[in-house]
Amino acid sequence: MKLRSLACTGALGLALAFPAVAADNHPSETGAHAGHDDKARHGGVVRVVKDVNYELVVKKDSVTLYIADHGKPVDLKGASAKVTLLSTTTRGEVELTPLADRLEAKGNFEAAAGTKALASVSLAGKAPQAVNFVLK
């Protein structure tokens, strides 16, 4: 019994002495992990949620969402997204559909700096994911 107790105490001591070994690596405030690039590649705003990069690009005539995992585009077959744009004076919702390597909607959109965008993203076979953005 004494030997087992010493072994458990030793293992616990090692675990407490080296917490970084078991910890998840979060090098930035945005929650980006090592291997995830949280820089905008298309001129939008990027959020990293559950190891997946979401980049939202809002223009006067379109809303586009790019999704990548470890720098590689995610398969968007059967995917969809709903984006709610909230500013101090307006609120609008838009449904995005797959178009090549992105989800997109065309229309007339008002989106000034500070506009909040709430996205609900559904990828085939996965539960919907909420992603929040603040436009720059």
C-alpha positions in Angstrom: 0.0 0.0 0.0 2.8 2.4 0.9 4.5 1.8 -2.5 1.2 2.6 -4.4 0.7 5.7 -2.4 4.2 6.9 -3.2 3.7 6.2 -6.9 0.5 8.2 -7.0 2.0 11.1 -5.1 5.0 11.1 -7.5 2.7 11.1 -10.6 0.6 13.9 -9.1 3.7 15.9 -8.4 4.9 15.6 -12.0 1.5 16.6 -13.3 1.5 19.7 -11.2 5.1 20.6 -12.0 4.5 20.5 -15.8 1.0 21.8 -16.4 2.0 23.1 -19.9 2.4 19.6 -21.2 -1.3 18.8 -20.7 -2.6 22.3 -21.4 -4.2 23.4 -24.7 -1.9 25.8 -26.5 -3.7 29.2 -26.9 -1.1 31.7 -28.2 -3.5 34.5 -28.9 -6.5 36.2 -27.3 -8.7 35.2 -30.2 -8.3 31.5 -29.2 -6.2 30.6 -32.2 -4.2 27.4 -31.8 -0.8 26.6 -33.0 -1.2 25.9 -36.7 -4.2 28.1 -37.1 -3.7 31.4 -38.9 -6.1 34.0 -37.5 -5.2 36.6 -40.1 -7.7 37.7 -42.7 -7.0 36.3 -46.1 -9.9 37.9 -47.9 -10.1 41.3 -46.2 -12.7 40.3 -43.6 -12.8 39.7 -39.9 -11.6 36.3 -38.6 -12.7 34.2 -35.6 -11.4 30.8 -34.6 -13.9 28.5 -32.9 -13.2 24.9 -32.0 -10.0 24.9 -34.2 -11.9 26.2 -37.3 -11.2 29.6 -38.9 -14.2 31.6 -40.0 -13.7 34.8 -42.0 -16.6 37.1 -42.6 -16.4 39.6 -45.4 -19.3 42.1 -45.7 -19.5 44.4 -48.7 -22.4 46.7 -49.9 -23.5 44.0 -52.4 -22.5 40.7 -50.6 -21.9 38.8 -47.4 -19.3 36.1 -47.7 -18.1 33.5 -45.1 -14.9 31.6 -45.7 -14.3 28.5 -43.5 -10.9 26.8 -43.1 -9.4 24.1 -40.9 -5.6 24.3 -40.6 -5.4 26.5 -43.6 -7.4 24.2 -45.8 -10.9 25.0 -47.0 -13.7 23.0 -45.4 -16.0 20.9 -47.6 -19.1 23.1 -48.0 -21.4 20.5 -49.7 -24.7 20.6 -47.8 -23.5 23.6 -45.7 -25.5 26.8 -44.9 -25.3 29.8 -42.6 -27.6 32.5 -41.4 -25.9 35.8 -40.5 -27.6 38.5 -38.5 -26.1 42.0 -38.9 -26.8 44.3 -35.9 -25.9 48.0 -36.0 -27.1 50.8 -33.8 -29.9 51.6 -36.2 -30.6 48.5 -38.3 -31.0 44.7 -38.0 -30.9 42.4 -40.9 -30.7 38.7 -41.5 -29.3 36.9 -44.6 -29.1 33.2 -45.6 -25.7 32.1 -47.1 -25.4 29.3 -49.5 -22.3 27.4 -50.8 -20.5 29.0 -53.8 -17.3 27.2 -54.7 -15.0 27.7 -51.6 -17.3 29.9 -49.6 -20.8 30.6 -48.3 -22.3 33.7 -49.9 -25.4 35.9 -50.3 -25.9 38.8 -52.8 -28.0 41.8 -52.0 -27.8 45.3 -50.5 -26.2 45.3 -47.1 -25.4 48.1 -44.6 -22.4 47.3 -42.5 -20.3 50.1 -41.0 -17.4 49.6 -38.6 -18.7 48.4 -35.2 -21.6 46.4 -36.7 -22.0 43.1 -34.9 -22.5 39.9 -37.0 -23.9 36.8 -35.5 -23.5 33.7 -37.6 -25.1 30.3 -37.2 -23.1 27.9 -39.4 -24.3 24.4 -40.3 -21.9 22.0 -41.9 -23.1 18.7 -43.2 -23.3 16.1 -40.4 -22.3 18.5 -37.7 -24.2 20.5 -35.1 -24.7 24.2 -35.9 -21.9 26.5 -34.7 -22.4 30.0 -33.5 -19.7 32.5 -34.5 -19.7 36.2 -33.4 -17.9 39.0 -35.3 -17.5 42.8 -34.9 -16.8 44.4 -38.2 -13.9 46.8 -38.6 
